[in-house]
Amino acid sequence: MKAPRSLKEVRSSLTAGDYNLIDLVRFYLDNIEQKSDLNAFLEVWKDEVLEQAEQVQSKIDAGTAGRLAGMVVGLKDNIVYKGHKVSASSKILEGFESLYSSTVTERLEAEDALFIGRLNCDEFAMGSSNENSAFGPVKNPHNPACVSGGSSGGSATAVAADMCLVSFGSDTGGSIRQPASFCGVVGLKPTYGRVSRHGLIAYASSMDQIGPFTHSVEDAALVLEVIAGKDNFDNTASTKVIDDYASFTPISNARIAVIEESLNSDGLDSEVKTAINTQIEKLRADGHTVEMVSFPYLDELVPCYNVLSNAEASSNLSRFDGMRYGYRSENAVDVPTTYSKSRTEGFGKEVKRRIMLGTFVLSTGYYDAYYSKAQKVRRLIQEKTDEILQDFDFILTPTSPHTAFKFGENSHDPVAMYLEDIYTVQANLAGIPGVSLPLYTHSNGMPFGLQLMANKFEEKKLLSFSKQIVG
Amino acid sequence: MSKEHEKYEAVIGLEIHAQMLTRSKAYSSDKNEYGAIPNTQVSPVTLAHPGTLPVFNRQLLDFAIKLGIACDCDIREVNEFARKNYFYGDLPKGYQITQDTTPICTGGKIVIEDIDGNPKEIALTRIHMEEDSGKSIHDQDPFNTLIDLNRAGVPLLEIVSEPDMINGTEAYNYLSEVRKLVRYLDICDGNMEEGSLRCDANISIKLKGDKKLGTKVEVKNMNSIRNVQRAIEYEIARQIECTESGEEIVHETRSFDAANGTTFSMRSKEDANDYRFFPEPDLQPVIIRENDIASIRKTMPKLPAELLDKYLNELGLSEYDAKIIVDSKSIALYFEELISHTKNYKGAANWLMGPVKGYLNELGIHISEFPISAQKIAELIALVDDDKVSNSVANQKIYPLLLKNPDKSPLDIAQENNWIQESNTAALGEFISAAIGKYPDKVEEYRNGKKGLMGLFMGEVMKLSKGKADPKLTSQLLRKELEG
C-alpha cells in the first residue's frame, strides 16, 4: 500500500475499493511497529482503533459517515481523551486516565476520525527537540541521528513517517511549526482562541493553541473546520463564526512582509536564507508584492516569551502535587514532603527549571522587573505586529534558522535551545495564526519549512495562500 | 476600664467572606449545596484534572452587583480575574481564582449604630469575587487529615471594610448589618456557625489623637458575631497590656479560642506566603455595562434601612418595634404583607410583636412555619377596629382557634361562637338601665365620688349581655347615665 497523502486520496481509494479502512489502519499499525525505534508513540490503541475502523467502514458503506471518516489520527500526549491514559510525557502523571474528552477529540470523533494512539512530546510541551520527554527522545524520520523538533516531536514524526495520516499537537512558542519544519510536514497553529483549549494540558494558557500536522494544506483546512469554534468549556475560545477554510479562494496581488531582521540574524543557516530569498523572488514573479519591514523586537521575543510562559507554567503545574492523582512519592511522610518529594521526583529537569524561573518572576520584589515588564513588551510586540498586518496580508519568515540538529547538540545550553523559537514565538505572543509549509530540502538531506503568518482569524486567507504556494 | 486603657483607642477593620447562594460553583457547573456527602460535588474541574478550565458563573456577577448597589459602591466596568498561588491540600489547582487589582466594587459604606446608638458610617474598601477552598478536617481521623472538596470552588464575595471601627460593639453591629443585608438580598444565608459567613478582624491600638497607627494583628476563627466582639475586646485589652508593659506588638495572625475567650498566635506575618498574584489567563475580563446594573437595580428588594425609615417616618411605629421588625427579613416581609391588607399599622405591629412573635417563641419556630396568613391577621385586626369584637376576645378567644384552624375566617369563628359584640345602643340601654336599677345605693355612692364602682356596673352589663357588650361603648353610655 502506498501511504496516502490526504483524506481525499484515502476516500477515493476506499471508494475505488483499493483497500478498506481496516486495511489502512493495519498499514499504519505495521508502520508504527516497524518504526518503533523512532519512539513517536507512547501508546497505541490497537484493538480499539481496529474495532472503530470496522464501525466507520460500515458507516462509509451505508453513506452515513462523517466528514473525517477515513482519517487516522494521532494525539499529542497532552490532549485528553476520555478513558485513556494521558501523561504530558511526564512521570508525574504516572497511571493517570482522563475522565473526560477534550473538545478537540470530541469534535474529531463526531466526524468519524479514528484515534490510533498518543504521541510522545517534550514533558508538558516544554522543549524544542523532544529530548525532555520522560519516555525518551523522538527521532527524526529523515535522519535518526537528528531530533524531531519539539515539543510536538512525536506528532511531527508520526505524520512524516506515515504512522497516521494526521496528528494533533499544541503550539505555545512554536511547538507545532518547528517540528513540522524539521520533519517536512505541514504544521498549523491557529489564532489564539480559534480552537478550544478544553482538555489540553496547560503549559502557558495565554499562548497555548492546538493545531494539526498534515501532509497537505487541504487536510489542515479540513480539520480546522471541524475543531475550531466557540466552546462553553473554554472562556477564551472565540465566539467568532468559523470559515469554510477548505474552500480555498485564489489570492492575487498579495502584500507580503518579510521581517528584515530575521534574514540578518546570526544563527541563520545560509541555505535557509537562500531558499527564502528565492521564494521571495518567485512570489514577486507571481505578481505579489514582497517588502522588507523592520521588526525591532526580534531580540526581545524569546526573553519576553520565556518570562510569561514560565510564569503561567509555574502556576498551571501547581495542580500536580501528588494529592489527588498521578505520581506520589513513596518517601513522602507528611503534607510538605508529599508536595516536595512528589514534585521533585515526578518532574523532569527542564520542567523544574521553568517552574522555578516562573515562580521567581512572579515573586514580590521581582514582579515589576520581570513579569510586568514582559507584559509591556508583549503589548509592544502585539502592536507592532498589528501595524505590519494592517499594511500586509502576510508575514513571511523561515520557520526555524536551520534544519533539525543532532541529539545533544543544544541540550547542554538551555539558552541556545530557547533561541530555536526565535521566528515562531511572535505568532504566540501576538495571538495570530502561523503555518509552516514543507517546501525545501537542505543539502544535508533534511527538510525545512517556510513560515507564513496572517492577521487574527484570517486562517482562510492564510491557508488559501499556503495552498497556492505549495501548489 | 482602667485609667491606662482610657489613653488608647482601637482601630478595627473587618474582612468578611460571604458564600454565595448561587446554584452552581463559581467556575464550574458543580452544584453549590451545603451538607452533601463529602466529595460528591466534584467534577474534573473542581478536582483540577489536567486540561480543565474555569467557566465563569454569571450569577455570581449579579450577586456582586446587588451587594454593590446595596452598599452604594462604585461598580467596575472591566473586571479581571487573578490567580493567588499557594499550596494546600484542600486547594486542588494550587491557586485560587480571585480579583486582585480590579475588584468589582470599590468604595461604598455600611451604616451602623455606634456604642451610644448614634448612626455611624463604616466605609468599604472593596468587594471582590473569588472561590472558596475545600475543607480540611483534622478531628475525625486520628492519623490523617481528611479533605472534602465539595466546598472547593464555591463562590465567595470578600467584603473589606476600612479600619473605621473603634470597639467590639461597632464590629458586632457592623457584622450584624452585613449579615442582615446579604439575607435581604438573598445572596448568602449568613450562617456563621456553618461558615457561610466568615470574618477576620484586623486590630491595632494607638494613643488617642495619634495619627500613627499601631502594629496590626489579624484575628481569625471566630464563628459567631458575638465571638467576633469577644475576640476584639480581648485583643484590644491584650495589646494595651503589652504596650503598657513595654512589649512590642508582633505583626502576626492570631486565632480566637472560644472556650476561654482569648487569642493565641498562629503565625508571624514574616512567614506569610508570597501569593504571586498575576492575571488569570483562562478567563476573559467580564464587562459590566450601565444597563446591566440598571436591570439588576430594578430587581432589588426593599433593604432594611429603607424599611426602617418607612416604619418610623411614614407608619409612625415606635423605634423599638420598627427595629425588631426590620431585623429579620422574613418578619419584615410578613409585616409588609400584613400592612398591604390593613391601614392600622400600629395595630399590625402590635399583633406581630405580641401574639405572633409570642407563638413563634413559644414553639421555637420560624415565621415561615407560622400557620396564619397575614391576610387573616389583618381580618382579625379589622374585627376589632370595627368594634365587632373586643381586643381581648380577638386575642384570647379567636386567635387560639385561628391557630388551630388557620383556614377559617376570623369573622366566621366569632359568629359561630356568638362573640360578635352588642353595639346596638338601644339594646345596650336596656342592660344599662337594668344594671343601674339593681344597685340604687351604689349609684348614690358613685355620684358621691366613688368612681371605682364603674367596674361593678360594667361587670353587670357584661353579665346581662353574656359578654357581648362593646366595652368602649358601654363605659361611655354608663358614664353618661350615672353622671347625668
Interface residues (C-beta under 8 A of the other chain):
Chain A: N78 I79 V80 V86 A88 L93 F96 S98 L99 Y100 S102 R197 H198 G199 L200 I201 A202 A204 S205 S206 N232 F233 D234 N235 T236 A311 E312 S314 S315 S318 R319 F320 D321 M323 R324 Y325 V335 Y339 T359 L362 S363 T364 Y367 Y371
Chain B: P44 L47 A48 H49 P50 G51 T52 L53 P54 V55 F56 R83 N85 F87 G89 P92 K93 G94 Y95 T145 I147 D274 R276 F277 F278 P281 D282 L283 Q284
